Amino acid sequence: MLKQDRKIIDKLLTCLDDRIFKIPSTKEELLVVLDKASFPDLFCFYDSDMGWNKGRVRTEIKLLSNETFEKLVSGLRRQVQQRNREQNLAEMVYNRLKSRFPNEQFEIIEFVEWDKYNFGIKIVMCDEKYLLDHNGTINELIQDLIEEVNEKSKNRIK
C-alpha cells in the first residue's frame, strides 16, 4: 500500500470513528451508513490545508481502490472491536464501584483504553466530575476510584 493511501485511510478512520457500528462490505453500504450518521461540520488535519466535511469523506471513499477499501474496512473493524472492549471495561468499572457503594451515584461519561496499562476516564462520582489519566492495570484504576470515593465520604461526614 502506498504512503498516500495510508494517509487517506488514517484520515477516514479519524472521520468515521464512533460513527460506524456495523462493518460494511461494500463502498455503497459505507456511503449509506455515512449518510445516516451525525457528522461535525469539519475535520481539520495538520497536514492538509482543507478541512474534511461529509462530502469530502464521501468523495474519498468513492475514490478508494478495492485493496485500499479493504484496508479501511480492517481499520473500521479494529475501531469497533476497541470501542466494544472499552465499553466492557467501563461497565466492569461501573459495576465494581456500584457494588462497593450502592448508595452512590456513578456515571461514566467516557472511557478510553490507550493500551493494557493506560486508561482515561471521565466520570461523575460523589457529585463531582473527574477526568483522570491512569497508568496501571484496570484493577488499580478501580482501587484508586474506590479510595477517592472513601475519601470523599469521610469528608462529607466531617
Contacts in CASP RR format, 6 or more apart in sequence:
PFRMAT RR
TARGET T0000
AUTHOR 0000-0000-0000
METHOD contacts of the structure
MODEL  1
MLKQDRKIIDKLLTCLDDRIFKIPSTKEELLVVLDKASFPDLFCFYDSDM
GWNKGRVRTEIKLLSNETFEKLVSGLRRQVQQRNREQNLAEMVYNRLKSR
FPNEQFEIIEFVEWDKYNFGIKIVMCDEKYLLDHNGTINELIQDLIEEVN
EKSKNRIK
1 67 0 8 1.000
1 68 0 8 1.000
1 71 0 8 1.000
5 65 0 8 1.000
5 68 0 8 1.000
5 71 0 8 1.000
7 47 0 8 1.000
8 60 0 8 1.000
8 64 0 8 1.000
8 68 0 8 1.000
9 68 0 8 1.000
9 71 0 8 1.000
9 72 0 8 1.000
9 75 0 8 1.000
11 43 0 8 1.000
11 45 0 8 1.000
11 48 0 8 1.000
11 52 0 8 1.000
11 60 0 8 1.000
12 57 0 8 1.000
12 60 0 8 1.000
12 61 0 8 1.000
12 72 0 8 1.000
13 72 0 8 1.000
13 75 0 8 1.000
13 76 0 8 1.000
13 79 0 8 1.000
14 43 0 8 1.000
14 45 0 8 1.000
15 39 0 8 1.000
15 43 0 8 1.000
15 52 0 8 1.000
15 57 0 8 1.000
16 34 0 8 1.000
16 57 0 8 1.000
16 76 0 8 1.000
16 79 0 8 1.000
17 79 0 8 1.000
18 83 0 8 1.000
19 33 0 8 1.000
19 34 0 8 1.000
19 37 0 8 1.000
19 38 0 8 1.000
19 39 0 8 1.000
20 30 0 8 1.000
20 33 0 8 1.000
20 37 0 8 1.000
20 76 0 8 1.000
20 79 0 8 1.000
20 80 0 8 1.000
21 80 0 8 1.000
22 33 0 8 1.000
23 73 0 8 1.000
23 76 0 8 1.000
23 77 0 8 1.000
23 80 0 8 1.000
24 30 0 8 1.000
24 33 0 8 1.000
24 73 0 8 1.000
24 76 0 8 1.000
25 73 0 8 1.000
27 61 0 8 1.000
27 62 0 8 1.000
27 64 0 8 1.000
27 69 0 8 1.000
30 61 0 8 1.000
31 58 0 8 1.000
31 61 0 8 1.000
31 62 0 8 1.000
34 54 0 8 1.000
34 57 0 8 1.000
34 58 0 8 1.000
34 61 0 8 1.000
39 53 0 8 1.000
39 54 0 8 1.000
39 57 0 8 1.000
41 53 0 8 1.000
42 51 0 8 1.000
42 52 0 8 1.000
42 53 0 8 1.000
43 51 0 8 1.000
43 52 0 8 1.000
43 53 0 8 1.000
44 51 0 8 1.000
44 52 0 8 1.000
45 51 0 8 1.000
45 52 0 8 1.000
50 56 0 8 1.000
52 60 0 8 1.000
61 69 0 8 1.000
61 72 0 8 1.000
64 72 0 8 1.000
82 113 0 8 1.000
85 113 0 8 1.000
86 111 0 8 1.000
86 112 0 8 1.000
86 113 0 8 1.000
87 111 0 8 1.000
89 111 0 8 1.000
89 113 0 8 1.000
89 119 0 8 1.000
89 138 0 8 1.000
90 108 0 8 1.000
90 111 0 8 1.000
90 121 0 8 1.000
92 138 0 8 1.000
93 108 0 8 1.000
93 111 0 8 1.000
93 121 0 8 1.000
93 138 0 8 1.000
93 141 0 8 1.000
93 142 0 8 1.000
93 145 0 8 1.000
94 106 0 8 1.000
94 108 0 8 1.000
96 142 0 8 1.000
96 146 0 8 1.000
97 104 0 8 1.000
97 106 0 8 1.000
97 125 0 8 1.000
97 142 0 8 1.000
97 145 0 8 1.000
97 146 0 8 1.000
97 149 0 8 1.000
98 104 0 8 1.000
98 106 0 8 1.000
100 146 0 8 1.000
100 149 0 8 1.000
101 146 0 8 1.000
101 149 0 8 1.000
104 125 0 8 1.000
104 126 0 8 1.000
104 149 0 8 1.000
105 124 0 8 1.000
105 125 0 8 1.000
105 127 0 8 1.000
106 123 0 8 1.000
106 124 0 8 1.000
106 125 0 8 1.000
107 123 0 8 1.000
107 124 0 8 1.000
107 125 0 8 1.000
108 121 0 8 1.000
108 122 0 8 1.000
108 123 0 8 1.000
109 122 0 8 1.000
109 123 0 8 1.000
109 124 0 8 1.000
109 129 0 8 1.000
110 120 0 8 1.000
110 121 0 8 1.000
110 122 0 8 1.000
111 119 0 8 1.000
111 120 0 8 1.000
111 121 0 8 1.000
111 122 0 8 1.000
112 119 0 8 1.000
112 120 0 8 1.000
112 121 0 8 1.000
113 119 0 8 1.000
113 120 0 8 1.000
114 120 0 8 1.000
116 137 0 8 1.000
117 135 0 8 1.000
117 136 0 8 1.000
117 137 0 8 1.000
118 133 0 8 1.000
118 134 0 8 1.000
118 135 0 8 1.000
118 136 0 8 1.000
119 133 0 8 1.000
119 134 0 8 1.000
119 136 0 8 1.000
119 138 0 8 1.000
119 141 0 8 1.000
120 132 0 8 1.000
120 133 0 8 1.000
120 134 0 8 1.000
121 130 0 8 1.000
121 131 0 8 1.000
121 132 0 8 1.000
121 134 0 8 1.000
121 141 0 8 1.000
122 129 0 8 1.000
122 130 0 8 1.000
122 131 0 8 1.000
122 132 0 8 1.000
123 129 0 8 1.000
123 130 0 8 1.000
123 132 0 8 1.000
123 145 0 8 1.000
124 130 0 8 1.000
125 145 0 8 1.000
125 148 0 8 1.000
125 149 0 8 1.000
125 152 0 8 1.000
126 148 0 8 1.000
126 149 0 8 1.000
126 152 0 8 1.000
126 153 0 8 1.000
126 156 0 8 1.000
128 152 0 8 1.000
130 148 0 8 1.000
132 141 0 8 1.000
132 144 0 8 1.000
134 140 0 8 1.000
134 141 0 8 1.000
134 144 0 8 1.000
END
